[in-house]
Amino acid sequence: MNLLKTCFSIALVLATPTIGGAHEMSDSELKQFVYEAILENPNIIIEAIALLEQQENEAQAAATADVLSNQRALLEEDPNAPVLANLDGDVTIVEFFDYNCPYCRQAMPQVDAVVAQDQGVRLVYREWPILGEGSVFAAKAALAAREQGKYEELHVAMMGMQGRATEPSVLSVARDIGLDIDKLRADMEAPEVNEHIQTSMELARALGFSGTPSFVVGDELVPGFVEADVLLEQVLTVRESRK
């Protein structure tokens, strides 16, 4: 329901008790009546906005619950997603990120601290390149580096690079860590690379994420930069809920 329809509906409800029954109102008369009702009671607009926000929040909450319930395996067990830390950990953190996101770079030490303090954490990375062509190139390069056993090494190097991730800067970092560039370029075009990115886009949209970094811990969504203590608390909550 858009804002205009919401305003119209609220105005109609508020005005209904005053409408006489002498004749059935035409569309133009009804619209005029509602317009006058809004002029007399401007708070209708505020109520309409609040109602619209409530409806959108409820719809997003329902969509999120559906994803967490029906797409849990895809979120946490996708064989096409890189898994780091304890591969057999009892609690999974899923991170959606972009190499050109400064908050993602700031979040990396926080995530490292969580992994260092809790040996039971399993970390799933979802490459979600939303900040331009350089981000897409970096994500594809990182995913392609799996074929040479250097995903984590390239990931860490690109998160720590100075300046933006672009084709030249990504390839420079890749050379520095010993990647075969010709093979890397060829592997970047593999179907599973594009499939991973597309799945990340779909999952992020379904979960209602609007930016990076964004985390999923159990049934909790944690959007934006987050301190290690907050993530650790979420991990403990998930673990306790399973006892």
C-alpha positions as CSV (number, residue, x, y, z in Angstrom):
1,M,0.0,0.0,0.0
2,N,1.5,3.4,-1.0
3,L,1.4,6.5,1.1
4,L,-1.5,8.1,-1.0
5,K,-3.7,5.0,-0.6
6,T,-2.8,4.8,3.1
7,C,-3.8,8.5,3.7
8,F,-7.0,8.0,1.7
9,S,-7.9,4.9,3.7
10,I,-7.3,6.6,7.1
11,A,-9.2,9.7,6.0
12,L,-12.1,7.6,4.9
13,V,-12.2,5.7,8.1
14,L,-12.1,8.9,10.2
15,A,-14.7,10.6,8.0
16,T,-17.1,7.7,7.8
17,P,-19.2,8.5,10.9
18,T,-20.0,11.9,9.4
19,I,-21.1,10.8,6.0
20,G,-24.8,11.0,5.5
21,G,-26.9,8.3,3.9
22,A,-28.9,10.5,1.6
23,H,-27.2,9.2,-1.5
24,E,-24.2,7.1,-2.5
25,M,-21.2,9.4,-3.0
26,S,-19.5,9.5,-6.5
27,D,-15.8,8.9,-6.8
28,S,-15.2,12.7,-7.3
29,E,-17.3,13.6,-4.2
30,L,-15.6,11.0,-2.1
31,K,-12.1,12.2,-3.2
32,Q,-13.2,15.8,-2.4
33,F,-14.5,14.7,1.0
34,V,-11.3,12.9,1.9
35,Y,-9.2,15.9,0.7
36,E,-11.2,18.2,3.0
37,A,-10.9,15.7,5.8
38,I,-7.1,15.7,5.5
39,L,-7.1,19.6,5.4
40,E,-9.2,19.6,8.6
41,N,-7.0,16.9,10.3
42,P,-3.4,17.1,9.0
43,N,-2.5,14.4,11.6
44,I,-3.9,11.9,9.1
45,I,-0.7,12.2,7.2
46,I,1.4,11.3,10.3
47,E,-0.9,8.4,11.0
48,A,-0.6,7.2,7.4
49,I,3.2,7.3,7.5
50,A,3.2,5.4,10.8
51,L,0.8,2.8,9.4
52,L,2.9,2.5,6.3
53,E,6.1,2.0,8.2
54,Q,4.4,-0.6,10.5
55,Q,3.2,-2.5,7.5
56,E,6.6,-2.4,5.8
57,N,8.3,-3.5,9.0
58,E,5.9,-6.4,9.5
59,A,6.3,-7.5,5.9
60,Q,10.1,-7.4,6.2
61,A,10.0,-9.3,9.5
62,A,7.9,-12.0,7.9
63,A,10.3,-12.2,4.9
64,T,13.3,-12.4,7.2
65,A,11.8,-15.1,9.3
66,D,11.0,-17.0,6.1
67,V,14.6,-16.8,4.8
68,L,16.1,-17.8,8.2
69,S,13.7,-20.7,8.4
70,N,13.7,-22.0,4.8
71,Q,17.1,-20.8,3.6
72,R,19.2,-21.7,6.7
73,A,21.1,-24.4,4.8
74,L,22.0,-21.9,2.0
75,L,23.1,-19.3,4.5
76,E,25.3,-21.5,6.6
77,E,26.1,-24.6,4.5
78,D,26.4,-23.4,0.9
79,P,29.3,-25.4,-0.6
80,N,30.0,-22.4,-2.8
81,A,30.7,-20.0,0.1
82,P,34.1,-19.7,1.7
83,V,34.2,-21.1,5.2
84,L,37.0,-20.0,7.7
85,A,37.9,-20.3,11.4
86,N,36.6,-23.6,12.9
87,L,35.1,-25.5,10.0
88,D,33.2,-27.8,12.5
89,G,32.2,-24.9,14.8
90,D,28.9,-25.1,16.6
91,V,27.9,-21.5,15.9
92,T,28.1,-19.9,12.5
93,I,28.6,-16.2,11.7
94,V,27.7,-15.2,8.2
95,E,29.2,-12.0,7.0
96,F,28.1,-10.0,3.9
97,F,30.8,-7.6,2.8
98,D,32.4,-5.5,0.1
99,Y,36.2,-4.9,-0.3
100,N,35.6,-1.2,-0.9
101,C,33.5,-0.7,2.2
102,P,35.6,1.1,4.9
103,Y,33.4,-0.3,7.6
104,C,34.0,-3.8,6.4
105,R,37.8,-3.2,6.7
106,Q,37.3,-1.8,10.2
107,A,35.1,-4.8,11.1
108,M,37.8,-7.4,10.1
109,P,39.8,-7.0,13.3
110,Q,36.6,-7.3,15.3
111,V,35.7,-10.6,13.5
112,D,39.3,-11.8,14.0
113,A,39.0,-11.1,17.7
114,V,35.7,-13.1,17.9
115,V,37.4,-16.1,16.2
116,A,40.4,-15.8,18.5
117,Q,38.3,-15.7,21.7
118,D,35.7,-18.3,20.8
119,Q,37.2,-21.5,19.2
120,G,33.7,-22.7,18.4
121,V,32.9,-20.1,15.8
122,R,32.5,-21.0,12.2
123,L,32.8,-18.1,9.8
124,V,31.0,-18.0,6.4
125,Y,31.9,-15.3,4.0
126,R,29.3,-13.9,1.5
127,E,30.9,-11.7,-1.2
128,W,28.4,-8.9,-1.8
129,P,30.0,-6.4,-4.1
130,I,27.7,-3.4,-4.2
131,L,30.1,-0.5,-4.4
132,G,31.1,-0.4,-8.1
133,E,33.0,-2.3,-10.7
134,G,36.1,-2.5,-8.6
135,S,34.2,-4.3,-5.9
136,V,32.9,-6.8,-8.4
137,F,36.4,-7.4,-9.7
138,A,37.7,-7.9,-6.2
139,A,35.0,-10.3,-5.2
140,K,35.4,-12.4,-8.4
141,A,39.2,-12.5,-7.8
142,A,38.8,-13.6,-4.2
143,L,36.4,-16.4,-5.2
144,A,38.7,-17.5,-8.0
145,A,41.6,-17.6,-5.7
146,R,40.0,-20.7,-4.1
147,E,41.3,-22.7,-7.1
148,Q,44.9,-21.9,-6.0
149,G,44.2,-22.3,-2.3
150,K,44.7,-18.7,-1.5
151,Y,41.2,-17.3,-0.8
152,E,41.9,-16.3,2.8
153,E,45.3,-14.9,2.0
154,L,43.9,-12.7,-0.8
155,H,40.9,-11.7,1.3
156,V,43.1,-10.5,4.2
157,A,45.4,-8.7,1.8
158,M,42.6,-6.8,0.0
159,M,40.9,-5.9,3.3
160,G,44.3,-4.4,4.4
161,M,45.1,-2.6,1.2
162,Q,45.4,1.2,0.9
163,G,42.9,2.9,-1.3
164,R,40.1,1.4,-3.4
165,A,40.0,-2.1,-4.8
166,T,40.2,-1.7,-8.5
167,E,41.4,-4.1,-11.2
168,P,45.0,-2.8,-11.1
169,S,45.2,-2.7,-7.3
170,V,43.6,-6.2,-6.9
171,L,46.0,-7.8,-9.5
172,S,49.0,-6.1,-7.8
173,V,48.0,-7.6,-4.4
174,A,47.4,-11.0,-6.1
175,R,50.9,-11.0,-7.6
176,D,52.4,-10.0,-4.3
177,I,50.9,-13.1,-2.6
178,G,52.1,-15.4,-5.4
179,L,48.9,-16.0,-7.4
180,D,49.1,-17.1,-11.0
181,I,47.4,-14.1,-12.7
182,D,46.5,-15.9,-15.9
183,K,44.9,-18.7,-14.1
184,L,43.2,-16.3,-11.7
185,R,41.6,-14.3,-14.6
186,A,40.4,-17.5,-16.2
187,D,38.9,-18.8,-12.9
188,M,37.1,-15.5,-12.3
189,E,34.8,-16.4,-15.2
190,A,33.8,-19.8,-13.7
191,P,30.0,-20.2,-13.3
192,E,30.3,-20.8,-9.5
193,V,31.9,-17.3,-9.1
194,N,28.9,-15.5,-10.6
195,E,26.6,-17.9,-8.8
196,H,28.0,-17.0,-5.4
197,I,27.6,-13.3,-6.0
198,Q,24.1,-13.7,-7.4
199,T,23.1,-15.8,-4.4
200,S,24.6,-13.2,-2.0
201,M,22.5,-10.5,-3.7
202,E,19.3,-12.5,-3.4
203,L,19.9,-13.4,0.2
204,A,20.8,-9.9,1.2
205,R,17.7,-8.5,-0.5
206,A,15.5,-11.1,1.2
207,L,17.0,-10.4,4.6
208,G,16.4,-6.7,4.1
209,F,20.1,-5.7,4.4
210,S,20.8,-2.3,2.9
211,G,24.6,-2.1,3.2
212,T,27.8,-3.7,4.3
213,P,29.0,-5.1,6.5
214,S,26.0,-7.2,7.6
215,F,26.0,-10.3,9.8
216,V,23.7,-13.2,10.5
217,V,24.2,-15.0,13.8
218,G,21.6,-17.7,14.4
219,D,18.2,-15.9,14.1
220,E,19.7,-12.4,14.7
221,L,20.5,-9.9,12.0
222,V,23.4,-7.5,12.8
223,P,23.6,-4.8,10.2
224,G,26.5,-2.4,10.1
225,F,29.9,-2.2,11.8
226,V,29.9,-4.1,15.1
227,E,32.3,-4.5,18.0
228,A,33.6,-8.0,18.8
229,D,31.8,-8.0,22.2
230,V,28.5,-7.7,20.5
231,L,29.1,-10.5,18.1
232,L,30.5,-12.7,21.0
233,E,27.3,-12.0,22.9
234,Q,25.2,-13.1,20.0
235,V,27.3,-16.3,19.6
236,L,26.8,-17.1,23.3
237,T,23.0,-16.5,23.0
238,V,22.8,-18.9,20.1
239,R,24.8,-21.5,21.9
240,E,22.7,-21.2,25.1
241,S,19.4,-21.4,23.1
242,R,20.4,-24.9,21.9
243,K,21.0,-26.4,25.3
